[in-house]
Amino acid sequence: MLEIGSLIDGKYKILNQIGKGGMSVVYLAINEKANKTWAVKEVRKDGVQNYEVVRQGLIVETDLLKKLKHPNLPSIIDVIDEDDTFLIVMDYIEGNSLETLLKEEGAQPQEKVISWGKQLCDVLGYLHRQKPPIIYRDMKPSNVMLKSDGTVTLIDFGTAREFKERSSRDDTVCLGTPGYAAPEQWGGSGQTDARTDIYCLGATLYHLLTGHNPSEPPYEIYPIRQWNPALSSGLEAVILKCTQRDPSERYQSCEELYYALEHYGELDEKYRRQQKRRAGLFAAALSLSLVFGTTALAAGNMERGLTANTYQSLIADARSGATKEEQIRLCEQAVSLEPGRADGYLELLEHVFLTAENGAVSLDREEDEELRSLLSRTDAEGRTYENLLRENAEEYGRLAYELGLAYYYYYETEGNKTYAVKWLDAAAQSQSLPEKERVRAERLGAIAGYYTQIGLIDKAGDSTVSYLDYWNQLTELTAGNLVDEDNAMTALRMYQELAGQLYTRAPEFAAAGVSREQMKEQLAGIRKHLQTDFLEVDLKEQGLEEMEQSLEQLTAQAEEQVDAVFSQPQALAEHEGV
């Protein structure tokens, strides 16, 4: 054991012992130079069996924590790996574990438990969104520290693991705590996933609400109101759903569970009775002659209306979220509630991701992964959110169009035409979009397709790209008043596309038969659009002034390039067919 007063690694002075487990001792230490306290977890070789196995587990634990950053997780500051001992220096969490709280006070107030549950949902959801996902697997009151400000911190990552998506073998034998662990952790029935953590969290909330430890006799999780009838029936339903033996019958994500905890009152029997009573009165007011089937239909419509109102409330809350992380979480909750509607996805895309930072609009790689991950999530029946959305053709077409534009123009600031093709093609085939948007999606998709072919040579040694077709698509795309048809930013982007391609590919266009006059006519058209179409647009207010200036410069450079190409005898000869 470490001696009180000793100095570790020349900088951590041991103050006193603050905890002891089966194989480790935790000390409070101070870095006197920084005047900062830390917790030091010590595991000694002579204190445990199979020390090397334990040591490797600790290395896995610290490696996991080092790459994570979340307000409900401790930070690893230092790891000292010596021959006879393994020391982990981490944040000192001032407070008590929820296990200590249960021992001292018993069952906890419902609202407090819900608050802790939502915080734990948030941190588990963060772990599950890692690439690859991290499954915690040992949620229980002793692994949750409660701080004086009411926030909780998740500790002890000794059983956490990274999820192997295509693995079907059992990976969880004897890992977890009996009573809290999900059935799949003990039955050899396959690897754990996010739903395993949902079971463990449900068991933990059960213990906190009832004071009855599921790892002690009778080793069962009963309906919570069997212990305390004053508890919410809605909350009881949430806990029971979390702790279903079949993972497919639990909440499928922490976002779904978070939403359920936030709206548990809507599940209460009293609430349901009130809604049914209101629906009945509403139906009676419509007509005394309505048959019972019509009444049931009206009640169903009212219930669906309630869901829609909640869905819209989440989106409205996301719009006013204090942080980007909060906005993402609220949007994901809305999508989880109704994955077949486009509004939640569009809110995330347009008002969270596509916001100007440092004067530029960009969809970055991490945001792209967030969108892909959301669309690939599955419901209880294994259907992906994208497939559920695809069943609603109008909603799918709307999202496809906006995603296509986002990838085309804004991915990593410069745009990624390859990523855009799938969504633009889907939008072009949509029968519900306005014609101008379908046509624009078709043309942008065709141009994006050219980008994938530029530079490729067929077996005959010729380019696979028809630059004349490419030119025609570009000029058709920029015809008309794009400011009125779409918006100022899209107009500037499209004109940049035309000017930029003229600047870089004028020789290929000339060789394909496009004349100097045609090219310069298009460049003159850009200047005219800038002079006439933007008169009622305050470019400075919209943050587009710099973009306009850049377009003017690019247009001038493109004009010089066109003149240079046609001043070369070889280019002129090719153009004239000589």
C-alpha positions as CSV (number, residue, x, y, z in Angstrom):
1,M,0.0,0.0,0.0
2,L,1.1,3.6,-0.6
3,E,2.4,5.4,2.4
4,I,0.5,8.5,3.6
5,G,2.8,11.5,2.8
6,S,4.8,9.7,0.2
7,L,5.4,11.4,-3.2
8,I,4.5,9.5,-6.3
9,D,6.2,10.1,-9.6
10,G,7.8,13.2,-8.1
11,K,4.6,15.2,-8.1
12,Y,1.6,13.4,-6.5
13,K,1.6,13.6,-2.6
14,I,-0.6,11.0,-1.0
15,L,-2.9,12.6,1.6
16,N,-5.1,9.8,2.8
17,Q,-7.0,6.6,1.8
18,I,-10.6,7.4,0.6
19,G,-11.7,4.0,-0.7
20,K,-11.0,0.3,-0.9
21,G,-12.3,-2.4,-3.2
22,G,-11.7,-6.1,-3.8
23,M,-8.5,-5.5,-5.7
24,S,-7.6,-1.8,-5.4
25,V,-7.2,1.0,-3.0
26,V,-8.0,4.6,-3.8
27,Y,-6.1,7.6,-2.3
28,L,-6.6,11.3,-2.3
29,A,-3.4,13.0,-3.6
30,I,-2.4,16.5,-4.3
31,N,-0.1,18.1,-6.9
32,E,1.3,20.8,-4.6
33,K,2.8,22.8,-7.5
34,A,-0.5,23.0,-9.3
35,N,-2.5,23.1,-6.0
36,K,-4.8,20.5,-7.4
37,T,-6.2,17.3,-5.8
38,W,-6.5,14.0,-7.7
39,A,-7.7,10.5,-6.9
40,V,-5.0,7.7,-7.2
41,K,-6.2,4.2,-7.8
42,E,-3.6,1.5,-6.8
43,V,-3.6,-2.1,-7.8
44,R,-0.6,-4.1,-6.4
45,K,0.7,-7.3,-7.8
46,D,0.7,-9.0,-4.4
47,G,-2.9,-7.9,-3.8
48,V,-4.7,-9.8,-6.6
49,Q,-4.6,-13.1,-8.3
50,N,-3.8,-13.2,-12.0
51,Y,-2.2,-9.8,-11.8
52,E,-1.2,-9.7,-15.5
53,V,-4.9,-10.3,-16.5
54,V,-6.0,-7.6,-14.2
55,R,-3.2,-5.3,-15.4
56,Q,-4.3,-5.7,-19.0
57,G,-7.9,-4.9,-18.0
58,L,-6.7,-1.7,-16.4
59,I,-4.8,-0.8,-19.5
60,V,-7.9,-1.3,-21.5
61,E,-9.9,0.8,-19.0
62,T,-7.4,3.7,-19.1
63,D,-7.1,3.6,-22.8
64,L,-10.9,3.9,-23.1
65,L,-11.1,6.8,-20.7
66,K,-8.2,8.7,-22.2
67,K,-10.0,9.2,-25.5
68,L,-13.4,10.2,-24.0
69,K,-14.5,13.7,-22.9
70,H,-17.9,14.1,-21.2
71,P,-19.0,16.1,-18.2
72,N,-20.3,12.9,-16.5
73,L,-17.1,11.0,-17.0
74,P,-13.8,11.3,-15.0
75,S,-10.6,12.3,-16.9
76,I,-7.5,10.1,-16.7
77,I,-4.5,12.3,-15.9
78,D,-1.7,9.9,-15.6
79,V,-0.9,6.2,-15.6
80,I,2.1,4.8,-13.7
81,D,2.9,1.2,-14.6
82,E,5.6,-0.3,-12.5
83,D,6.7,-3.9,-11.9
84,D,4.7,-4.5,-8.7
85,T,2.0,-1.9,-8.9
86,F,-0.3,-0.1,-11.3
87,L,-1.4,3.4,-10.5
88,I,-4.1,5.5,-12.2
89,V,-4.3,9.2,-11.5
90,M,-7.7,10.6,-12.3
91,D,-10.2,13.4,-11.4
92,Y,-11.1,13.4,-7.8
93,I,-14.9,13.2,-7.6
94,E,-16.0,14.9,-4.4
95,G,-19.1,13.2,-3.2
96,N,-20.6,9.8,-2.4
97,S,-21.7,6.9,-4.5
98,L,-25.4,6.3,-5.0
99,E,-24.8,3.0,-3.2
100,T,-23.7,4.9,-0.1
101,L,-26.8,7.1,-0.4
102,L,-29.1,4.1,-0.5
103,K,-27.4,2.6,2.6
104,E,-27.8,5.9,4.5
105,E,-31.2,7.0,3.2
106,G,-33.0,4.2,1.5
107,A,-35.2,4.7,-1.6
108,Q,-34.7,8.1,-3.2
109,P,-37.4,10.6,-4.4
110,Q,-38.8,10.0,-7.8
111,E,-37.8,13.3,-9.4
112,K,-34.2,12.9,-8.2
113,V,-33.9,9.4,-9.6
114,I,-35.4,10.6,-13.0
115,S,-32.8,13.4,-13.1
116,W,-29.9,11.0,-12.4
117,G,-31.4,8.6,-15.0
118,K,-31.4,11.2,-17.7
119,Q,-27.8,12.2,-17.0
120,L,-26.8,8.5,-17.1
121,C,-28.7,8.1,-20.4
122,D,-26.8,11.1,-21.8
123,V,-23.4,9.7,-20.9
124,L,-24.3,6.1,-22.0
125,G,-25.6,7.5,-25.3
126,Y,-22.3,9.3,-25.7
127,L,-20.4,6.0,-25.2
128,H,-22.6,4.2,-27.6
129,R,-22.0,6.9,-30.3
130,Q,-18.3,6.3,-30.3
131,K,-16.6,4.7,-33.3
132,P,-16.8,1.8,-32.5
133,P,-19.5,2.0,-29.8
134,I,-18.4,1.4,-26.2
135,I,-20.6,-0.8,-24.1
136,Y,-20.3,0.0,-20.3
137,R,-21.9,-3.3,-19.0
138,D,-21.6,-2.6,-15.2
139,M,-24.1,0.1,-14.4
140,K,-25.0,-0.1,-10.7
141,P,-25.3,2.4,-7.8
142,S,-21.7,1.8,-6.5
143,N,-20.4,2.9,-9.9
144,V,-22.2,6.2,-9.9
145,M,-20.8,9.2,-7.9
146,L,-23.2,11.9,-6.8
147,K,-21.6,15.4,-6.5
148,S,-22.9,18.2,-4.3
149,D,-24.4,20.0,-7.3
150,G,-26.7,17.1,-8.1
151,T,-24.7,15.9,-11.1
152,V,-23.5,12.3,-11.3
153,T,-20.3,10.8,-12.6
154,L,-19.9,7.3,-14.0
155,I,-16.8,5.5,-12.7
156,D,-15.0,2.1,-13.1
157,F,-14.7,1.0,-16.7
158,G,-13.2,-2.4,-15.8
159,T,-15.8,-4.3,-17.8
160,A,-16.4,-1.8,-20.7
161,R,-15.7,-3.0,-24.2
162,E,-15.8,-1.8,-27.8
163,F,-18.7,-3.3,-29.7
164,K,-17.8,-5.6,-32.6
165,E,-20.7,-5.1,-35.0
166,R,-20.4,-8.5,-36.9
167,S,-19.4,-10.6,-34.0
168,S,-22.0,-13.2,-32.8
169,R,-20.0,-15.1,-30.3
170,D,-20.6,-14.7,-26.6
171,D,-18.3,-12.0,-25.1
172,T,-19.8,-11.4,-21.7
173,V,-19.6,-14.5,-19.6
174,C,-19.1,-13.6,-15.9
175,L,-18.8,-9.8,-16.7
176,G,-21.2,-7.6,-14.8
177,T,-22.9,-7.7,-11.5
178,P,-25.7,-10.3,-10.7
179,G,-29.0,-8.6,-10.3
180,Y,-28.0,-5.6,-12.4
181,A,-26.6,-7.5,-15.4
182,A,-28.8,-8.2,-18.4
183,P,-29.6,-11.9,-19.1
184,E,-27.4,-11.9,-22.2
185,Q,-24.4,-11.1,-20.0
186,W,-24.7,-14.5,-18.2
187,G,-26.4,-16.9,-20.6
188,G,-23.8,-17.2,-23.3
189,S,-26.4,-16.0,-25.8
190,G,-24.3,-13.5,-27.8
191,Q,-22.4,-10.3,-27.4
192,T,-23.7,-7.3,-25.5
193,D,-24.8,-4.1,-27.2
194,A,-26.4,-0.7,-26.2
195,R,-29.6,-2.5,-25.0
196,T,-27.5,-4.3,-22.4
197,D,-26.6,-1.0,-20.8
198,I,-30.3,0.0,-20.9
199,Y,-31.2,-3.1,-18.9
200,C,-28.4,-2.4,-16.3
201,L,-29.6,1.2,-16.0
202,G,-33.2,0.1,-15.6
203,A,-32.1,-2.2,-12.7
204,T,-30.2,0.6,-11.2
205,L,-33.2,3.0,-11.3
206,Y,-35.3,0.2,-9.8
207,H,-33.0,0.0,-6.8
208,L,-32.9,3.7,-6.4
209,L,-36.7,4.1,-6.6
210,T,-37.6,1.1,-4.3
211,G,-34.6,0.7,-2.1
212,H,-34.7,-3.1,-3.0
213,N,-31.4,-4.4,-4.3
214,P,-32.0,-6.7,-7.3
215,S,-28.8,-8.6,-6.4
216,E,-30.2,-9.7,-3.1
217,P,-33.3,-12.0,-2.3
218,P,-35.7,-12.3,-4.0
219,Y,-33.5,-11.5,-7.0
220,E,-36.4,-10.2,-9.0
221,I,-37.4,-6.9,-10.4
222,Y,-41.0,-6.4,-9.6
223,P,-43.3,-3.5,-10.7
224,I,-42.0,-0.6,-8.6
225,R,-45.5,0.3,-7.3
226,Q,-45.7,-3.1,-5.6
227,W,-43.2,-1.6,-3.2
228,N,-44.5,2.0,-3.2
229,P,-48.0,2.6,-4.7
230,A,-47.3,6.4,-4.7
231,L,-44.8,6.0,-7.5
232,S,-45.8,6.9,-11.1
233,S,-47.4,4.1,-13.2
234,G,-45.8,5.7,-16.2
235,L,-42.3,5.4,-14.6
236,E,-43.2,1.8,-13.7
237,A,-43.8,1.1,-17.3
238,V,-40.5,2.7,-18.3
239,I,-38.5,0.5,-15.8
240,L,-40.3,-2.6,-16.9
241,K,-39.5,-1.9,-20.5
242,C,-35.9,-1.4,-19.7
243,T,-35.6,-4.7,-17.9
244,Q,-37.3,-7.0,-20.4
245,R,-35.3,-10.3,-20.8
246,D,-35.5,-10.0,-24.6
247,P,-33.3,-7.1,-25.8
248,S,-35.7,-6.4,-28.7
249,E,-38.5,-5.6,-26.3
250,R,-36.4,-3.0,-24.4
251,Y,-35.8,0.6,-25.5
252,Q,-33.5,0.4,-28.5
253,S,-31.3,3.4,-27.7
254,C,-30.5,5.7,-24.8
255,E,-32.1,8.5,-26.7
256,E,-35.5,6.6,-26.6
257,L,-35.1,6.0,-22.9
258,Y,-34.2,9.6,-22.2
259,Y,-37.3,10.7,-24.0
260,A,-39.4,8.2,-22.0
261,L,-38.0,9.5,-18.7
262,E,-38.6,13.1,-19.7
263,H,-42.3,12.3,-20.6
264,Y,-43.0,9.4,-18.2
265,G,-46.1,11.4,-17.0
266,E,-47.7,10.9,-20.3
267,L,-47.7,7.1,-19.6
268,D,-49.5,7.4,-16.3
269,E,-52.8,5.6,-16.1
270,K,-54.4,8.8,-14.7
271,Y,-53.0,10.7,-17.8
272,R,-54.3,8.0,-20.1
273,R,-57.8,8.2,-18.5
274,Q,-57.8,12.0,-18.9
275,Q,-56.9,11.7,-22.6
276,K,-59.5,9.1,-23.2
277,R,-62.1,11.2,-21.4
278,R,-61.2,14.2,-23.5
279,A,-61.3,12.2,-26.7
280,G,-64.8,10.9,-25.7
281,L,-66.1,14.4,-25.0
282,F,-64.6,15.6,-28.3
283,A,-66.2,12.8,-30.2
284,A,-69.6,13.4,-28.5
285,A,-69.4,17.1,-29.4
286,L,-68.9,16.2,-33.0
287,S,-72.0,14.1,-33.2
288,L,-74.2,12.0,-30.9
289,S,-74.8,9.6,-33.7
290,L,-71.2,8.6,-34.3
291,V,-70.6,4.9,-33.9
292,F,-68.2,3.4,-31.5
293,G,-65.7,2.7,-34.3
294,T,-65.6,6.4,-35.2
295,T,-65.2,7.4,-31.6
296,A,-62.2,5.0,-31.3
297,L,-60.8,6.5,-34.5
298,A,-61.1,10.0,-33.1
299,A,-59.4,9.0,-29.9
300,G,-56.6,7.4,-31.9
301,N,-56.2,10.6,-33.9
302,M,-56.1,12.7,-30.7
303,E,-53.4,10.4,-29.4
304,R,-51.4,10.7,-32.6
305,G,-51.9,14.4,-32.3
306,L,-50.3,14.4,-28.9
307,T,-47.3,12.5,-30.3
308,A,-47.0,15.1,-33.1
309,N,-47.2,17.9,-30.6
310,T,-44.4,16.3,-28.5
311,Y,-42.4,15.8,-31.7
312,Q,-42.7,19.4,-32.6
313,S,-41.9,20.5,-29.1
314,L,-38.6,18.6,-29.2
315,I,-37.7,20.3,-32.5
316,A,-38.6,23.7,-31.0
317,D,-36.5,22.9,-27.9
318,A,-33.6,21.9,-30.2
319,R,-33.8,25.3,-32.0
320,S,-33.2,27.1,-28.7
321,G,-30.7,24.6,-27.2
322,A,-27.9,26.1,-25.2
323,T,-25.2,23.9,-26.7
324,K,-24.7,22.1,-30.0
325,E,-24.6,18.8,-28.0
326,E,-28.0,19.5,-26.5
327,Q,-29.4,20.5,-29.9
328,I,-28.2,17.2,-31.4
329,R,-29.6,15.2,-28.5
330,L,-33.1,16.8,-28.8
331,C,-33.1,16.3,-32.6
332,E,-32.2,12.7,-32.2
333,Q,-35.0,12.2,-29.6
334,A,-37.5,13.7,-32.1
335,V,-36.3,11.4,-34.8
336,S,-36.4,8.4,-32.5
337,L,-40.1,9.3,-31.7
338,E,-41.1,9.5,-35.4
339,P,-38.3,8.2,-37.7
340,G,-40.6,8.3,-40.7
341,R,-40.8,12.1,-40.6
342,A,-38.2,14.5,-42.2
343,D,-38.5,17.5,-39.8
344,G,-36.2,16.1,-37.1
345,Y,-33.4,15.2,-39.6
346,L,-33.8,18.6,-41.4
347,E,-33.6,20.5,-38.1
348,L,-30.4,18.7,-37.3
349,L,-29.0,19.4,-40.8
350,E,-30.1,22.9,-41.4
351,H,-30.1,24.5,-38.0
352,V,-27.4,22.6,-36.1
353,F,-24.9,21.4,-38.6
354,L,-25.2,23.9,-41.5
355,T,-24.6,27.1,-39.4
356,A,-22.0,29.6,-40.4
357,E,-18.7,29.3,-38.4
358,N,-15.9,31.8,-39.1
359,G,-18.0,33.1,-42.0
360,A,-18.3,29.7,-43.7
361,V,-21.0,27.1,-43.9
362,S,-19.7,23.5,-43.6
363,L,-20.9,20.0,-43.0
364,D,-17.9,18.3,-41.4
365,R,-16.9,14.6,-41.3
366,E,-18.1,14.1,-37.7
367,E,-21.5,15.7,-38.5
368,D,-21.7,13.5,-41.6
369,E,-21.1,10.4,-39.4
370,E,-23.7,11.6,-37.0
371,L,-26.3,11.8,-39.8
372,R,-25.3,8.4,-41.3
373,S,-25.5,6.8,-37.8
374,L,-28.9,8.2,-37.2
375,L,-30.3,7.0,-40.6
376,S,-28.9,3.5,-40.0
377,R,-30.5,3.1,-36.5
378,T,-33.1,0.4,-36.3
379,D,-36.5,0.2,-34.6
380,A,-37.8,-2.7,-32.5
381,E,-38.5,-4.7,-35.7
382,G,-35.0,-4.2,-37.1
383,R,-36.1,-1.6,-39.8
384,T,-33.6,1.2,-40.3
385,Y,-34.8,4.8,-39.9
386,E,-33.9,5.4,-43.5
387,N,-36.1,2.6,-44.7
388,L,-38.9,3.9,-42.4
389,L,-38.5,7.3,-43.9
390,R,-38.4,5.9,-47.5
391,E,-41.9,4.5,-46.9
392,N,-43.1,8.1,-46.7
393,A,-42.1,9.2,-50.2
394,E,-42.9,12.9,-49.7
395,E,-40.8,13.1,-46.6
396,Y,-37.9,11.1,-48.1
397,G,-37.8,13.2,-51.2
398,R,-37.7,16.4,-49.1
399,L,-34.8,15.2,-47.0
400,A,-33.0,13.7,-50.0
401,Y,-33.0,17.1,-51.8
402,E,-31.6,19.0,-48.8
403,L,-29.0,16.3,-48.1
404,G,-27.9,16.3,-51.7
405,L,-27.4,20.1,-51.7
406,A,-25.5,19.9,-48.4
407,Y,-23.1,17.2,-49.6
408,Y,-22.7,18.9,-53.0
409,Y,-21.9,22.4,-51.7
410,Y,-20.9,22.3,-48.1
411,Y,-19.2,19.0,-47.1
412,E,-15.9,20.0,-45.5
413,T,-16.5,23.5,-46.9
414,E,-15.7,22.6,-50.5
415,G,-18.4,20.0,-51.1
416,N,-18.2,16.3,-52.0
417,K,-19.9,15.5,-55.3
418,T,-19.5,11.7,-54.8
419,Y,-21.4,11.8,-51.5
420,A,-24.1,13.9,-53.1
421,V,-25.0,11.5,-56.0
422,K,-27.2,9.1,-54.0
423,W,-29.3,11.8,-52.5
424,L,-29.6,13.9,-55.6
425,D,-30.7,10.9,-57.6
426,A,-33.4,10.1,-55.0
427,A,-34.6,13.7,-55.1
428,A,-34.7,13.7,-58.9
429,Q,-37.0,10.6,-58.8
430,S,-39.3,12.1,-56.2
431,Q,-42.8,12.8,-57.4
432,S,-43.7,15.1,-54.5
433,L,-40.9,17.7,-54.9
434,P,-41.6,20.9,-57.0
435,E,-40.5,20.5,-60.6
436,K,-37.8,23.0,-60.3
437,E,-36.2,21.2,-57.4
438,R,-36.5,17.8,-59.2
439,V,-34.8,19.3,-62.3
440,R,-32.1,20.9,-60.2
441,A,-31.4,17.7,-58.4
442,E,-31.2,15.8,-61.7
443,R,-28.7,18.4,-63.2
444,L,-26.6,18.5,-60.0
445,G,-26.7,14.7,-59.9
446,A,-25.5,14.6,-63.5
447,I,-22.7,17.1,-62.8
448,A,-21.7,15.1,-59.6
449,G,-21.6,12.0,-61.8
450,Y,-19.1,13.8,-64.1
451,Y,-16.8,14.4,-61.2
452,T,-16.6,10.7,-60.6
453,Q,-15.6,10.1,-64.2
454,I,-13.2,13.0,-64.8
455,G,-9.7,11.7,-65.4
456,L,-10.9,8.1,-66.3
457,I,-10.0,6.7,-69.7
458,D,-12.0,4.0,-71.4
459,K,-10.4,1.0,-73.2
460,A,-10.1,2.9,-76.5
461,G,-8.0,5.5,-74.7
462,D,-10.7,8.2,-74.8
463,S,-12.1,10.2,-71.9
464,T,-15.3,8.7,-70.4
465,V,-16.6,12.3,-70.0
466,S,-18.6,14.1,-72.7
467,Y,-17.5,17.7,-71.9
468,L,-20.2,19.1,-74.3
469,D,-22.9,17.3,-72.2
470,Y,-21.1,18.5,-69.1
471,W,-21.2,22.1,-70.4
472,N,-24.8,21.9,-71.3
473,Q,-25.7,20.7,-67.8
474,L,-23.7,23.6,-66.2
475,T,-25.3,26.3,-68.3
476,E,-28.8,24.9,-67.8
477,L,-28.2,24.7,-64.1
478,T,-27.4,28.4,-63.8
479,A,-30.1,29.7,-66.1
480,G,-32.8,32.1,-64.7
481,N,-33.0,34.1,-61.5
482,L,-31.6,31.6,-59.0
483,V,-32.1,34.1,-56.1
484,D,-35.8,34.1,-56.7
485,E,-36.0,30.4,-57.5
486,D,-33.9,29.3,-54.5
487,N,-31.9,31.7,-52.3
488,A,-28.9,34.0,-52.5
489,M,-26.4,31.5,-51.1
490,T,-27.4,28.7,-53.5
491,A,-27.2,31.2,-56.4
492,L,-23.7,32.2,-55.5
493,R,-22.6,28.6,-55.1
494,M,-24.0,27.7,-58.5
495,Y,-22.3,30.6,-60.2
496,Q,-19.1,29.7,-58.4
497,E,-19.4,26.2,-59.9
498,L,-19.8,27.6,-63.4
499,A,-16.9,30.1,-63.1
500,G,-14.7,27.6,-61.4
501,Q,-15.2,24.9,-64.1
502,L,-14.5,27.5,-66.8
503,Y,-11.3,28.4,-65.0
504,T,-10.1,24.8,-64.7
505,R,-11.6,23.1,-67.7
506,A,-11.7,25.7,-70.5
507,P,-9.4,23.6,-72.7
508,E,-11.6,20.5,-72.5
509,F,-14.7,22.6,-73.2
510,A,-13.0,24.2,-76.2
511,A,-11.9,20.8,-77.5
512,A,-15.5,19.6,-77.2
513,G,-16.8,22.4,-79.4
514,V,-17.8,25.2,-77.0
515,S,-16.8,28.5,-78.5
516,R,-15.0,31.4,-76.8
517,E,-18.2,33.5,-77.3
518,Q,-20.3,30.9,-75.5
519,M,-17.9,30.8,-72.6
520,K,-17.6,34.6,-72.2
521,E,-21.4,34.9,-72.6
522,Q,-21.8,32.8,-69.5
523,L,-19.2,34.8,-67.6
524,A,-20.9,38.0,-68.6
525,G,-24.2,36.5,-67.4
526,I,-22.7,35.9,-64.0
527,R,-21.8,39.6,-63.7
528,K,-25.3,40.6,-64.9
529,H,-26.9,38.3,-62.3
530,L,-24.7,39.9,-59.6
531,Q,-25.8,43.4,-60.6
532,T,-29.6,42.7,-61.0
533,D,-30.7,39.6,-59.0
534,F,-29.2,40.5,-55.7
535,L,-30.5,44.1,-55.5
536,E,-32.9,43.2,-52.6
537,V,-30.5,41.0,-50.8
538,D,-28.4,42.3,-47.9
539,L,-25.3,40.2,-48.6
540,K,-23.4,41.7,-45.6
541,E,-26.3,40.9,-43.2
542,Q,-26.4,37.3,-44.5
543,G,-22.7,36.9,-44.3
544,L,-22.3,36.5,-48.1
545,E,-20.4,39.6,-48.9
546,E,-17.0,37.8,-48.9
547,M,-18.5,35.0,-51.1
548,E,-19.7,37.6,-53.6
549,Q,-16.3,39.2,-53.8
550,S,-14.6,35.8,-54.3
551,L,-17.0,35.1,-57.1
552,E,-16.2,38.4,-58.9
553,Q,-12.5,37.6,-58.7
554,L,-13.0,34.0,-59.9
555,T,-15.1,35.3,-62.8
556,A,-12.3,37.6,-63.9
557,Q,-9.7,34.8,-63.6
558,A,-11.9,32.5,-65.6
559,E,-12.2,35.1,-68.4
560,E,-8.5,35.5,-68.6
561,Q,-8.1,31.7,-68.8
562,V,-10.7,31.5,-71.6
563,D,-8.8,34.2,-73.6
564,A,-5.5,32.3,-72.9
565,V,-6.9,29.0,-74.2
566,F,-8.2,30.5,-77.4
567,S,-5.1,32.5,-78.1
568,Q,-3.1,29.2,-78.4
569,P,-3.0,28.0,-82.1
570,Q,-3.5,24.3,-81.1
571,A,-6.7,25.1,-79.2
572,L,-8.0,27.1,-82.1
573,A,-7.2,24.4,-84.6
574,E,-8.9,21.8,-82.5
575,H,-12.0,24.1,-82.1
576,E,-12.1,24.7,-85.9
577,G,-11.7,21.0,-86.6
578,V,-8.4,21.5,-88.4
